[in-house]
Amino acid sequence: MTLVAAKARCMADRGLAGFCYDTVGGTIPADGELTVHFKTSFEMTPAPGSGWWAWKAGWPKLPAPRTAVEEQPAAPAAGPGPAAASPEAAAPPWPPPAELSARISERCAAQKAQPIVWWNWIESETVKAGCNRVAAGLFYELTFPWTREKLLEKGPEWLTRAFHAAGTLDRENKVIELRVQDKCLFISDSADQIFFEVAYEKDDPTLHTQLVAKVPLPLDGETYRDRLVSSYYKQPWDMYEINAHRLFESELPMRTPRFYFGDISNETSNYILVVEQLPFAGFSGDGAAAAPKAGEIEGPYAACRDDQLRRPAKEYYLAIMRMHAALAAKHQKCQELLQSGLMSAEADSLEDPEAWGVEPGKPTFEDLQIVLRRLEAGISFFAGTAKAIFPPYVGTEAFQAKLRLTMTNLQAYHSEINYWKHKDPRYVALVHGNLSVDNAFFWTGEGGKLEAGVRDCSGLGVFSVPHRIWWSLACADFENVHANLDEYIDTFVTLYREEGGPAVDRAVVRRTILLTAVDSLMLMVNAVPKCLRLCPAEEWSTIQGLDDPRLAGAGGGRGFVRRTVQVLRNGLRVVEEMDGPQVLDSWIREVYVQEWGETPKSIATEE
C-alpha cells in the first residue's frame, strides 16, 4: 500500500503503533506502492544506515529542540535564603496520582520518539584519557558535572537547563538554589553519590527538593580498578541504567526513584543520573530510629546483613521474587519495554550453540590448570587464613577433593551450561542483575504486606531469569536460602504465569539457580586476592563474622570484602549441604548426554 494508506490505517487502529518499510539506498521512496510491516511494538527505529524507516502513530508533541535548550538564557543566580524544608512531606504518594503518571508517561514517550542513540564500544584508554575531561552527553547534548565540585560550579542554572531538557521541570519554572549535603547513604560501591537539596521558583508539590546524583568513581587510588570495571568491562551498563529511568520510568512494573536527569558521554565514559532521594524513615545501621509507619520506606539496608532487617528476612526475599516475576512477565507480554540498544543487551542467537561457545569434547572456559591454581589459593583462604568464618568441613581433604572435581566439571561445561540457561526463551526475560536487599527498598503496603521497589537499576538486561534469581539470594543468610528456596521458586513461577508470562518448570528453575550458585563460588575464588589487599591476611585471624567492624561498613572496599566472603561461603555450603555436585552431575547426564546426545567430556571425569 502507499504511505498515506499505511498512516491512515494506523490512525484508525490505535492498536498499531506504526509501521516500517525498507528503503533501497536509505532514502524515503515516492508515495507509491511499497511493502509495509505493521508493528505493535515501539521497537521500530532501526540502526542508522540500515535502509529501514519507521513511522509511529499517536506520539505526543516533542519537547523543544536540543539546540534551543542548549542556547536558552541561563537562569539568574539564586539570592540568599534557605532551601525548601520537609521535602518528605511534599513527596507524592505511591503509586503517583493519575495526573502525575500521565506527565511521566508523556515524558517517556517523547524521549522514545527521539532517534535511537547508540553506544560505541570504548577501550580502557578512553576511560583513562577522558575521566577528567568535559564533554557533551549523548542524549541532551549538554555538558554535565560528574563530581561534587563540578555540580556546585554548574549550580542552579545548569540544573534548570538539564531538567528542562529532560522534560522533568516545566519551562515556566526553574531551580533557584542548590545546596550540596554532607551525608552519604550507601547506594553502590561502583559509583559515587552526591546528595543535594534544591529550591524551585514556583511551588510544585509533585517535585522533590531532596535529590541525589549518581556519578562515576574517581579513576585513582582505591577506586581505580572499580572505575575501570564499571566504565570499561561492564559498558554500557551505565547507559542502560540511565535509559531505564529516562525511557521506561512509566512502564517498569515496580517503584523506582523519580527521574530528573541523566546523561553519559561516549567520549569520556563520565555520566550523571539525578533522581529523588528516597525518604528513608529509619536506618538499619548505627543510630537508633523509630520504626517506619505504613507507607514509609525502610532502610537503607546493606548486603549480607540480614540480621538488620526489621521483619523476618523471608518476607524481603519474597517481595524481591515478586518483583522478578512482574518484570519478567512485563517483558514477555510487552516487547516495547525492550528497544534494542536502549536498555538491555538482548540474548541473541538462542538457537546457535556455537555463538555461546559450545564445543563438545573440550573444556569451554578457562584452562583447567589455571582454574585449579586459583582454586588452591581459594582453599588456602577459606580453609586457612579466614577459616574462623567458614564451616569447619571446608578444611577436610574429602570436601576439598569434592570441590576440585566439581569446579573442574563446571569449568569444562561452562559454555554449554550457559547456552542451556538461555536456550529456552520462556526462561529469558528482562531481569535485574543483582537485586539483593541493598539494591531494593521496602515499605508496608495495604494489609501489612511488605512491598518492594528498585533503587539502583544498574544491570537491568535480558538474561536467564533463574540465573539472576541466585544473585538476589547470594548475599542472604544460608539458613534462609536453604529453608525457603522452594517457596521462593514457587512464588516466582506462580506469579510469573499469573502476570502473563509463560508457564515454566519449577525443576528447571531450581537446577539453574543451584548451578549458578556453584558457578558463583569460582567467581568469588577469583576475587580472593583483592579481598586480601583490602583486608590483609594478618587481620583475618581475629575476624569472627560479617558483623566485625572491619567488614560491616560499605566504604573503603569493606562492602566488597563482605559480599565476596558471604557469596563464597554460600557457594561452599551449596556444594556440601544442597547437593551442588549432584545437581551438576545430573545436568551432564540428563541434558548433555541424554537430551543432546553428546559424549561426556573425558577431562571432566578425571579425578
N, C-alpha and C positions, 0 to 999 in steps of 0.2 A: 504494500500500500504506500501512499505518499506520506510525507512528513506531516502534512496538515491533517490527514485522516488519522494517523497514529496519535497525534496530540489530542484530537477530538475524542478518540476512544478513551484515552487516559483521563481526560476531564470528565467524561461521562461515567466512568467506572473508577471510583476513588480507591478501590481495592488494588489497583495497579499504581505502583509508584512512578513508573515511567518506562522508557524503552531504550534500547541501544541498537546500533546498526554499524556495520562495517563500512569504512570509507577507504577505498583504494587510494593509497598515497597520502592518507591522513587529511584529506580536505572534505568539507561538507558538500555533498552532492546537490545538484539542482533538484527542485521539488518534483521529482518524477517517482516512478515506482521503485521500491527497494525492499530488501528483506529486513523486517523489523522483529526484534526479540523483546517481548514484553517481560517485565520482571516485577515481582512484589518486594524485592529487596532494594535497599539503598546502595548496595554494593554494585554500582554501575559505572562509576567514573574510572576509566582504565589508566594504565601506566602511560605516561607521556610518550608520544611517538608510536603507539601501538597500531594506529589506524582505526581504532574504535571510538565512537562518540556516544554520549548518553544524554537523554533528556529526562528531566524529573518534573513531575506534576505536583502542584499543591504545596510548594515550599513557601515559607513566609518571606517577607521582604528582607533583603540582606542589609546588614549594617553599613555604615559609611565606608568608602574605600579606605584601604590601609594608608595610602598616601595622605589622605585627609587627616587621619588620626595622627600620623607622624608629624604633620606640619601645623597642627592646630596650636593656638597660643597656649603657652604654659599657664597653669593656674597660679595666682599670686601666692606668695608665701604666707603661711598662717601667722596670725598675730598671737600674742601670749594668751594663755588660758588653759584650763585643764582639759584633758581628753574626756570623752564621754565615760560615765561611770556605770557600774552594774550592767555590763553587756549581757550577762547571762539572763537577766530578767527580760531583756528585749529580744532574746533569741527566739525565732519562730518555732512552733511545735513540730513534732514529727508524727505522722507524715505532714509535709508542708500543706498549707491551705491551698485550695484549688487555684486561686489567682496566682500565687507564687509558683506552684507547679507548672502552670501554663507558661509563665515567663521563662522558667528554666528550660522547658521543652522547646520553646521558641528559640532561645539562645542556642541550644544544642543543634536544632535543625538548621539554623542559619550557618553555624560553623561547618556542619556536614555538607552544606551546599557549596562550600568553597572547594576549589580544586584540591585534590589529594596532594599532601606534602610528603615526599618520600625521604627516607633516611638513607644516606650514603655511608657505607661501612668505612670507619676511620681506623687508622693504625695507632698504636700506642704513642708514637712520636707526635701525633696530632694532639693528643691529650697533654703531653709534656710541654709542647710548644705553645699550646693555646690556653692552658688553665688560668693564666693571669691576663689574658687579652680580651678586650671588649669586642663584641661582635653582635650583629642583629640576630634575633631569633627567627626560627623557621616559620612560625605561624602568623605573627603580627608585625614582623619587620621592625620591631623596636629593639634598641639596645636595652639591656636589663642588668640589675645588680645581682651578684651571687655571693656577697659577703655582708656582714652587719655594717661595716664601714661604708660600703658602696650603696646600701639601701638608705642609710642616713644621708649620704651625699645626694642621692636622687630625690629623696624627700617626697612630700605630698604631691608635688607637681607630676612626678613620674607615676605615682600610684593612680592618680586621676586619669592620666593618658592610658595607662595599662588597663584599668578597669573599664574605661570606655571602649577600648579596642576589643576587649573580651566580651563586651555586652553584659557585664555584671553590675554596672552602675549607670543609671540614667544620665544622659548627656546634659540634663539640666542641673545635675548635682555634681559635687566634686569633693575630694578629700582635702581637708584644710589643716590637718595636724597629724603628725606621725611621732610616736614615742616608742623606741625600742625598749623592751622589757628585760630586766635582769633575772630571767628564770629559764629553766630548762626541764621540760617534761620529755623524757626519752621517747623518741619515735623510731629511730633506726640507727644502727651502727654503720650504715653505708651512706649516710648523709648527715649534714648539719641542719639545725633548725634555728630560725630567727623568730622569736616571739615578739610581737609588737601590737600596739594599740593605735587606733586611728579615730579621728572625729570627722564627720561629714558636714558640709554646709547646710544641708537640709535634713531634717529628721526623717528617717525611714525605718520603721520597726522591722522590716524584713532584712536589713543589712546588719552584719556583725561588725562590731568595733574591735573585737579581740581576734587577731589574725596570726597565722604562723606561715613562714616561708620555708619550704624545704629547698635546700641548696646543696651543691656537692661539697665533699670533704676537701680540705687542702691537700695538695699533692706534695706533702713534705712530712718529715718526722714520723710519728707513729701511724698516721693515716695515709702514708704514701701508697702502700700496696692496696689498701681498701679502696682508695680513689681509683687506682688503675683497674681493679676488679669491677667496680661499678661502671666506670665510663668506657672501658675498653672490652673486657671479657664478657660483660653482661649487656653490652649495647644491643639494641636500642631500648632497653627496659625503661630508662628514664623518660624517653619519648612516649612509650606506651602508657606509662602511668599518667603523664600529662594528658594524653588523649583520652584515657578512661574518664577523667573528670571533664575535660573540655568538650568532648563529643557525646558522651554517653551517660552523663550525670542523671538525666531524666529517665533513662531506660534500665539502669542497673537495678536488679531486684533486691537491693539491700541499701541501708542507710550509709552514706559516706559524708565526710566533711564537705560543707558547701564550698564550691569552687569560685575563686575570684580572678585568678590569672595564672597562666603557665606558659612557659616557652623554653626552648632549648636551641643551642647553636650547633650546627653540624660542623662548623669550622673550629670550635674550641672545646666542645663537649660540656661547657658550662650550661646550667639551666636554673630555673626558678619555678616553684609551684607554690602559689599562695592560696590557702584555704582557711576556713574558720578554725579558730581554736575550739576544740571540743570542751564544753563546760563541765569538766570532771567535778563531781561533788565530793569525792573523798579519795584519799590516796592509800595505796597498799604498802607504801614504803615506810620511812621513819616517822613521822609526825602523826599524831592522833587526829582523826577527823570523824565527824558524825556520819552515821550510815546514810547513804543516799536514799532519798524518798522515791516513790513510784515515779517513773519517767525521767529521773535524774541519772546521769551517766556515772557508772562506777569507774574506779581505777585512777590512773592507768596501771595496768598490770605488766609485770616483767615475765619474759620467757623463763621456763624452768623453775618457777616459784609458785607452784600450785598451792602451796601452803598459805599464800597471801590472799587467795580468792575468798570472797565473802560468803559464798554459798558452797555446797559440795561441788567439787571440780567437775563431776559428771554433767551437771547442768550446763556448764560453759561449753563443754565439748559437744554436747547435743545441739546447742544453739549454732555452733560452727558447722556441724553436719547439715543442719537445715539450710544454712547459707550456701554451702557447696551444692546441695540439691537444687535450690532455687536458681542459682546462677547457671548451672549446667543445663537445667531444663529450659531456661530462657534462651540459651544458645541453640538448643536443639529445635525449639519452636520458631525462633526469630533470628534468622541469619543476618538481618541488618545490624544486629549487635556487633557483627564482626566484619568490618570493612578492611580488606587486605591492606596491610601497610599502616593501619591506623592504631590498632590497639594490641594485636597479638600476632605471633608468628604461627600461622595455621600449620598443622601437621600435614604436609603434602605427601603424595606417593604412598598412601596407606597400603596399596596392593603391590608395591615394589620392594621385595625384601632386600635387593642389592642397595637400594637407596638408604636403607637403615644399616648397612654394613654386614648383613647376614652372609656368612661364609662357612658352609659345612666343612668339617674336617680339621679346622684350626681355630685357636683362640681368637676372639674378635674384640679384645680390648687391649690393655697394656701387656707387655712382655711379662710372662708369669714369674720369671726370676726377679724382675723389678717389684712385682706385687709382693712376692714373698719377703724380699728385703725390707720393704716398707712395713709389712705385717710384723716382722720381728721387732722393728722399732716400736710399733704399737704395743706389742706384747710386753716389751720391756717397760713401757709407760704404765699400762693398766695392771700388770702383774707385779711391778716392782716400784717404780718411782711414786705412783699415785695409788698404790694398792689399798689404802685405807678407805677410799670411797667407791671401790668396786667390789662385787661379790667375791667371796673367797675362792670359789671354784675356778675363777679365771687363771689362778696360779697353778692349777694342776696340769700334768702332762696330758691326761686324757682329753681335757677340754681344749687345750692348745692344739693337739693333733686334729681334733674335730674341726676346729676353727680354720686351720690351714687348708684342710681338704675342702671345706665349704667355700672358702673365699677363692680357692683355685678354680673350683667348678663354676662359681658365679662369674668370674672374670672370663673364663673360656666361652661362656654362653651369653656374655653381656649384651651384644648387639641383637642376638636372637630374642632374648627376653624383652629388650626394649621394643623391638618390632612387634612382638606378640602383644605387648601392652597397648599398642596403638593400631593394631590391625583391624579391630572391630570398632567401627565408628560409634557404636552405642556407648562405648566407654570413654570416648574422646569428646571433650567439650571445653568451653571457656571455664577456667578454674584459676583460683589464686595460687601462687607458687609456694606460699609459706604462711598460711592463715592459721597461726597459732594465737594464743591469748594476747600476746603483746602487739599483734597487728590488728586486733579486733577491739571493739569497745562494747559495753553491755549496759543494759538498763532493764528495769522491771516494767513489763507491759501489762495489758489487761489480764485480770485473773491471777496476777502474781507470776506470770510466765516470764522467764528470762529471755530477752530479745538481744540480738547482736547486730552490729554493723562493722564495716571495714574502715579503719583509719589510715591504712597505708596500702595503696593499690599497686605498688610495685610488684612485678612478677605475674600480673594477670596475663594469661595466654591460653591458647588451645593446646591441651595436653591430655595425657591419661589421667582421668579424674581420680581413680583409686590410688595411683602413684602419688598424687599431690595430697590425698587424704592422709597418707602416712606422715607427710611433713607437717600436717596440722597436729598430729599426735606425738611426733618425735621428741618434743620437749616436755611432754606430760609425765607425771609420775608413772612409773612402770606398773604399779599395782592398779592404777586407774585403767590403763590400756588393757592389761591382762583380764581384768574383771568385766570390762564394759565393751570390748571391741565388737562383739557380735551385735550388741544393741546399737552401737554407732553405725555399723553397716546396715542393719535393718532400717534405721531412721533414714539414712541416705537413700537406700534403694526404694523404700516406700514413697517418700516424698518426691523423689526424682520422677517417679511414674505419675503420682497424683498431680504434679505441676505441669505435666505434658511431655515429659521426657520418655524415652523408650524403656521397656522392661529389661532389666539386666539380672544376671545370675549372681546371687549372693556369694557363691563359692568362688567365682572368678574374681569378684571384688576382694574377697578375703585373701586369696592367693596372691593377687597383685600387691596388696598392702604389705604382706609379710615378705615377699621377695624384695620390695623396696626397702623395708626395714633392714634386711641383711645387707643390701647394697649400700645403704647409708652408713653402715658400720665402716666400710672401706673408705668412704669419703672422710669420715672423722679420723681414721687412722692417718690419712694423708695430712690432716691438719694438726697432728700432734707436735711437729717441730715448731709451728707458730705458737702453740699453747705454751711450750717451754720457753720461748723467747719472752712472752708476755708475763708468764709466771714461772720463774726459774725453778729448776729441779729441787734445790735445797728447801724451798718453801713447802713442797708437797708433803713432806713427812709430817707436817703439823696441820695440814688441811684435812678436816674430818667430814665435810659436807658442802653442799652448794650454798648453804646459808653463811658460810665463812665470809667475813667482811672483804677478804681479798678476791672473792668471786661474786659477791652479792650485788655489786653495782653494775652500771652499764658503761661507764666511761673507761678510758684507758685500756680498752680491749678486754675488760673483765666480762662483759656480756658475751663476747666471742668464746672465751675460755669456758664459761659456764655452759653455754649451749653445746660446745664441742664435747665436753665431758658427759653431759646428760644424754645426748644422742648416741655417743659411743657406748655408754652404759646400757641404754635401752636396746641397742643393737645386739650387744653381747647377751643380754637376757632373753631376747627373742631367739637367738641361736640355742640357748640352753633350756629355756623354760616355755617356749612356744613352738618348738619343733621346727625351727628355721631350716636346718639341713634336710629334714624330711619333706618340707614344702618344696625345696629346690629339687630334690631327687624325684619327687612325683611330677614336677613340671617337665623335667628331662624325659622321664619315662612316658608320660601320658600325652604331652604336647609335641615335644621334639621328635620322639621315636614313633609313637603310635599314630598321632594325628598328622604329622608332617612326613612320616615315612623316612626319616633320616637315621643314619647310624650314629650311635653315641660317639662323642669326641674322645679318642683314646687318652689324650693328655689330661682330660678332666676326670679320668677314673684311676689315675695313678696315685698311690699313696706317697 
